[in-house]
Amino acid sequence: MPKFLLIFALLALCACEKKGSANKYDALALVYAELRVAMQEYGETTNGRAVRFQILEKHGFSADSFEIKTEELRKEPEKWLVFQNTVINILDAIAKPDTIVKKDTIAK
């Protein structure tokens, strides 16, 4: 699995903890966000599908079980909105420069 996805996951989790926005959708939202980044990075290629499969597997999902979970949320607009806001917060946290680890803060 590409190293950027591991870094992405760690940064996203830290960002969520800092914001104190923990909710029951955080874990699923992290997977969803990772899948979105992988889709943007690799597109609909064989390698892209393999990376997305690895992401799902890493988090204990099959493609079917992940789809079932997200479909359950889509059926309830209030829950879907909370979920999507969580995904957006994760992606925003990654995009903001203040979430990037600066060289001088890395322990030697």
C-alpha positions, 0 to 999 in steps of 0.5 A: 500500500502506498505510504501516502495513505498511511500518512494520510490516515495518521494525519486525519486521525490527529486532526479529528482528535484535535477538533474534538469531533469524535462521533460514531461515524469517524472510523467509517468516514476515515475509510471513505476519505481514504478511498476518495484520495485513492480514487483521485490518485489512481483513478479507475485503473487496475492499480487503483482498484487494488489500492482501494481493496487494500484500504477496505481490507485494512479496515476490516471491510469487503467491498460489499460490507462497506457498500451496505454500511454507506447505503444504511447511512444514505437512507437517513439524511440526517446521519448521511449529513453528519457522515459527509461533514466528518469526511469533509473535515478529515479531507480539509484537515489533510489539505491545511498546511498547519496539519503538516508535520514540519521538519524541525518538529520531527524527533531525531 
